[in-house]
């Protein structure tokens, strides 16, 4: 699974960053079953958009060899703005009232900044896109395309002596001497993913606290000897000042797990896990971290654990094979715990078979409407041609009707369905599993939708933190920008729930909320399920 994409910083785990792989997909839902096509829902990634056809802009103008970098990046910037204003489904709602004036000022300032320094296009374009707070709206450099200007060495001119005098850099001899008599939390540590190796030692300048000193780092932002964090014991716990990747300070608290061999640092959003070097914490890692592999395992005679890292339609056969293989077990075990944490979406069809085990009553789904710009309809035709052999006849008819209505009503919002919602039913209610617990934290796109659909079931209780909230604007298309160096993706539909019931950047709230105070989320939900009485 590809990892060439931006890191989502909210609800993320440093030392175990949650990445959202590229898996932009066309949804293959059948119109007769769902009565509504959510046809292009995507996974979450801001840089890798490889699985949708990349169609050049209709008015694309490639820079000649004599054209300056400034002219090329400004052409890309203007094309990006055109897409935002004319094709992006979120534009109307997100720029309403005074918000539109604020965006116009930002857009003008951004263009001036890019014109002054074309090498900043990547960062400034992403910053402008970020104003919309929509993770389905992305821009990224196409793999293999050179930057306009090579970035300078971040260590050029770095004042090491100043850091030492401030106690922010510790020499190797001082670290080695401190480790020789290490006790308690002092010692050699590493982040769970191995990105950082650190030594925790008493602070030479302040005996009341300890410091975490970088020994080895995969990040160019950190060098050997730099102080990554401080630990200060206080009456109500251990206070932490943690330096992020950009060296900004974040106040956290520390908690020891696994008999002191694991250290958890958190502010309630960002979480850092450290393990003492030479200890085996594999079992704990399995319970702390969101799943990266599909699996169905037995936690006890009463509870099964199903891990679902994504709903990519490529993985629909994997999910269905897993359910088929363990069907007898599912039919004879009272509790099912679904670990959906940070599921990065894909297509609703991937979880259709799973819904059979959850279903107790009709599932009501709110529909969408599409923005019928010429570019959006052109891209829809391209997608239909690309995926015609993979989708049902009903879906083909639906897309053809949508395109026809869009061509007849350019610039309008179109929805060829008679009603704005669908009702889905299954023929039977399965007696087991009797209770289903879902860990929902950070699940996005189709992950959001799965939780929304699951709420209809009387079997289901959701736990932990809200979903990611990336569902209001969906059905993503993409196109190269004029230079050919970048491509942009944007959603072309908006939910008919809007504006009354938004989920974006809010997420679906859990029935039983908890945060970082729960050291073992899986164990917590398992115990909750097994305490229930029928």
N, C-alpha and C positions, 0 to 999 in steps of 0.2 A: 504494500500500500504506500503510495507516494507521500512524502513529507515536505515537499517543496512549497511551503506556504507560511503565511504570517502566523505568529503566536497570538492567540486571544488572551489579552492581559487581564480581563475581568474573570474573577473566580478561577484563576490559573494557579498552577503549581510550579514554582521555581524549584529546580532540582528534580523535575519531573513534569516539564511543561506539557500542557494539553495542546496537541496540534490537531488541526482540522484538515485532513487530507483532501485532495481534489477528488470530487466524485459528483460533478454536476450532471444531473440525469434528467431524462424525460420520464415523467410518471406514466406508468402503464396501467392505470386503473381502468376498469371496464365501466363504460357509461351506464349499462343496464344495472350493474350491481350497485354502483355508487350514486347514479343519477347526476353525477357531477365529476367533471374531469379537472383534477389538479395536476396538469399535464407536464410541467417542467420543473417541479420542485427540486431544489439543489441541496447538496451538502455545503458546509461552511468553510470557505477558504478565500482569502483575499488576494492570492497571487497565482495559484495554479488553476487554470480554467480549461483544462485540456480536453475534456470529453464532449463538450458541445462544439459544433462546427463554428469556426471563427470566420465570420463573413466581413470582408472589408467594407468600410463605410461607403455609401453610394457616391458621396462627393469626395472620396479619398484623393489626396494629392500627395504623391511621394516626393520627398525632398531630393533635388538633384544634388550632384556632388558639390556644386558650387554654393548651395544654399547653406546658410549658417546654422549652427546648432540652435541659436536663439529662435530663428524662424521656424525650425522643425518642432521644437518643444512648444512654442506658442500655437502652432497649428494643432498639435495634439491637445493642448489645453482648451482651445476653442471648440474642438470636436467633442471633448468631454463635457463641456458646458452645454453644447447643443443636445447631447443625449440626455443630460439631466433635465433640461427644460422641456424637451419635446417627447421623450420616450420613457422616462423613468416613472413607474406607477406611483411612487411616493411623493413626487414633486408637489402636486396640488395640496395635499394635506400638510406636508412638512414645511411649506413656505407660505402658509396662510397668514393673513394679517401682517403684523409688523415683522414676523419672522422672515418674510421675503425680502424686506429692506435690509435686514441684518445680513442675509446671505449675499445680496448684491454687493454690499460693502466688502465682505470677506472675499468674494470672487474678484473684485477689482484689485484689492490689495494683493491677493495671491498672484494675479497676472503680472503685476508690477514687480513683485519679488522674483518671479520666474524669469522675467525679461532681464532683470539685473544679474541673475546668477542661474543660468540654465541647468547647472549641475544639481540644483535643489528640486527639480521637477518631481522626481519620485516621491520625496518626502512631503512636499507641499501639496501635490495632487492627492495623496492619501489623507492628508490632514483635511483638505476640503471635502473629500468624500466622507470622512469621519463626522463631519458636521451633521449629516443626516441620521446618524446612529442607526444604520440599517446594514446588518452583516451580509445581506444578499446583494448589496451594492459595493462593487469592488473594482480596483484597477491594479494591474500588475505587469511587470516587465516580462516579455516573452523570453523563454529560456534561450540563451545563446546570444541575445542582443546586448551589445556593449552599452555601458553607461555613457552619458554624454561627456562627463568628466570623471576621471578616476578619483575616488575618494582619497583624501590624504591620510597618512599614518596617524591614528589617534594618539600615539605616544610621542609624536614629535613635539619637542619643547617641554616634555613632562618634568616637573620639578620634584625629583625623588627626595632630595634633602629636606624640602619643606614638609613633605608628608611625614618623614621620620621625626622631625622636630615637633609635629603636631600629634605624634602617636598614632598616625594612620598607616604607617609602614614599619614592619618589624624585621630586623635582620635575622638570618638563618641561625646564627649562633645563639641569639636570645631565645628563639623558639626551641631549639634543641635542648638548651639548658632547662627551660621550663618543663619540657616534656619528660625529662629524666625523673622528676618527682611527681608525675601527674597523679591526681586523685579526683574522685567524683566525676564531674563532666569533663574535666581536662583530659586531653588525649587526642588521638588521630581520628578524624571523622571524614565522611564523604557524603555528598548528596546522593539520593537514591539512584539517580540516573548516571552518576559519575561525572557530571559536568564540573563539579568543584571537589577538590580534596583540601581539607582544612585542618589546622591544629587549633584546638581550644586550650588557651593558656591563661594564667592570671595576667591582668593588665599591668605592665611594668610601671605605668604612670598613675594607676589608681587601683590599689589592692582590694577595694570594695567590689570590683567587678572583674569579669573575664572577657576575653576577646576571641573572636574567630579569625584566624589568619590564613590567607590563601597559601596553599602549598603548590597546587597545580590547578589550572583553569583552562577549559576549552573556549572560553569567551575572551575576545581581544580586549574587552572592557576591564578585565581584571588581571593583575600580575602577581607573581609570587611575592609574598611578604606584605601585601596590602591587607588591611583590617576590613573584613566583610561585615562583621556585626559585633555588638557588645551585649553581654549578659549581666544583668544586675539583680541579685536576689533582693526581694522586698517582702514585707509582711504578708501581702496578698498574692504573692507569686513572683515569678522571675520575669522582669521587664527586659525587652530586647529593643535595641535600635539596629535595624537591618538596612543595609545599603543595597538598593536595587541595581539593575543593570546600568542605569544612567547615573549611579552614585547618589541618587536622591534618597533621603532617609525615610524609613517607614517604621513606625512604632508597633511592636508586636508583643506577644506573650509567649513563654516557652512552657512546654509540657513534656515530661519524660514518659516514654512508653517502653514496652518490652524489657522490663527490669533495668531501665536506664540505658539500654543499647540503642534506642531510637529517640531522637530529639525532634519535636514538632514545634515549629515557629509559625505563628499566624496572627493576622490582624482581623480575622473573620472573613476576609476575601482571599488575599494571597496566602498560600500555605507553602512552607519550606520543610521538607523532611530530611534529616541527617541520620546516618547510621554510623555507629562506631566501627572503625576498620577492624576486620577480622571476625565479625559476628555474622551469623546467618539469620536474616529477618525475612526470608522469602514468604513465609506463611502470612506474616503481618502485612507485607507489601500487597499481597493478593487481596486483602480485605480493605486496605486503605485506598488503593488506586482504582480509578475507573478502568474497566476492562479494555484490553486491546485485541482479544481473541474471542470468538464465539464459543460458548461452552454451556453445557447443562450438567450440573453435578448435584450430588446429594449432600446436603448439610446435616441432615438427621433423618430419622424414620418419618418425620412429619413434614419436612421442608426441603424443597428443591431450589437450586440457584441457577437462574438463566442469565447469562451475560450477553448483552447486545451492544457492541461498540458503534454500530451504524446501521442504517437501513438502505444502503446502496442496493440498487436493483441487481447488480452483479452478485450480491450476496443473498438474494432471495432464495436461491436453491440451497444455500448453506443453512439458512434458518429453517426452511421447510424440511430438509433432511435431518436436522437436529431434532425437530419436533417429532418426525416420523420414527426415528430411531428410539426415542424415549417415550413414545405414546403410552405404552402400558404403565410406565412409571408415573407419568402425568395423570393418568386416569385413576391411580390408586394412592396418590399422595395428597394430603389435605391442603398443604400450603405451597405456593409458588412465590419466590422472591425474584423479581426482575431487576437486574442492575443495569439501569439505563443511563447512568451518569456520563455526561459529555458525549452521548450519542450524537454524531454529527450529521444525521439526516440522510437523505437519499430520495426514496420514493415510497409513498404510502403502501403500494402494492406489496412491498417486502414483508410487511407484518400482517397481511390479510389472514394467513393461516393461523397465526398466533391468536387472533381475535376470537377464533372459535372456542378457545379454552377460557377466555375472559367473559364472553358474551352472557348477559342475563336479560337485557331489554333493548329495544330499538336504539340505534345510534343516529343522532341527528347531526348533520354536517352543514355548516354555513358555507355558501358558495363564494365565488369570486367574480370579478368583472375585469376585462382586459382593456388596456389603453390602446386604441386602434390607430397608432401612428403608422406612417408608411414603412418606416424602418422596422418596427415591431412586426408588422404583417409580412414583410419580406423575409424576416428571420424565421417567422413561423412556417412559411412555405419551405424554406430550406430545411428546417427541422422535420417537417412532415415527409419530405423526400428522403431524408437521411434515415428515418426510423419507421418508414411505412411497413416494412416487413416484420417489425417487432411489436406492433401494436394492433389492437383489435379493430374489427371493422366499425364498431360503434364509435370508437375513439377517433378513427379517421374521419368519419362523418361529422363528429362534433368539431374537430379542428377545421375541417373544410367550411362548415357553417360559420364558425367564428371568423375565419379569414374573409369569407364573403360578406358578412355583416360589417366587419371592420373596413373593408374596401368601400362599402357603400356609405359608411359613416366615418370618414377620416377624422381623427382627433377625438372621437367620442369614446365613451366607455360602453363596451358591448358585452353581452352575455346571451348566447342563443338559447339557453335553457329557459323553460317556461317559468320555473320557480327558482328562488334564490337559495334553496336548501335541498338536502337530500335526506332520505331515511333509509338506513341499512339494517337488515335483519338477517339472522342465521336460523336455520331450521330447528336447532335443538339448543337447550341449555345443558352443558355438561356438568354432572354432579361434582366432579373433581377437576381441577383444584377448587376447593371450597373458598379459600381466601387467597388473594393475590396482593402482595406488597410491591410497590415500584419505587426505587430510588431514582429521583427525577433530576437531580442537580445538573444544570448546564446542558441538558438535552435540547437540541435545536432543530428547526426546520421540520422534517418529518418526525423527529423526536418529539418536538412540541405537539405535533398533530396526533401522534400515538397517545400521548398523555391526555389530550383533549377527548379523543375517542374513547379511551379507557374509562374516563370518569363516568360514562353512562352505565358501567357495570356495577352491580351491587356487591360483587366480589372484591372490588379493587379499593385499596387505600394507598395513597401516595405519601412519600416520606422525604425528609431532608430539606433541600433548598429548591427554589423555583426552577423551572426549565429556563433555557437560554432566552426565549422570547424572540424567535426569528421566523415569524409566520404570517404577519399582517400583509407583507408585500412579498410575493413569491413568483414562481414560474420564470426562471432566469434565462436570458439569452446573452450572447456576447459578441463582440466585434473588435477587430483591430482598430487602433487609432491611426491617423494618416502616416506617421513615420514608419509604421510596421514594427516599432520597438515595444509597443505596449498594447494590451488588450483590456477592454473594459467589459464588465458584466453588470446587468441590472435586471430587476424584476419588472415584468410587464403587467402583472395583475395585482389587485388589492382585494382584501377580504370584505365581504358585505357586512361583516361585524362592525366595520369602521363607520363613523368615528366613536360610536358608543362603547365598544368593548375591545380596546386594543390589548394585544399581548406583547408586542415588540418591546424589548428592553425592560419588560416587567416579568414576563414568563407566566406559566401556569403555577399558581401557588400550591404547595403540598397540603394534604389533609393533616399531616402530623409534622410540623416544622421542627427542625433542629439544625444546629450549626456545628462549629468546630469543637464544641464541648463534648460531642460524641466521638470518642476515639476510634470506635469500631462500628461504622454504620451498618454493615451487613449483620453483625452480631446483634445489634440493637433491633433491627427490623425482624430478624429471625425470632428473637425472644418475644417481641410484641405479637407476632402472628401465632406463636405457640401458646401464648397466654390466653388467647381468645376462646370463648366458650360458645358453642353452637346453640 
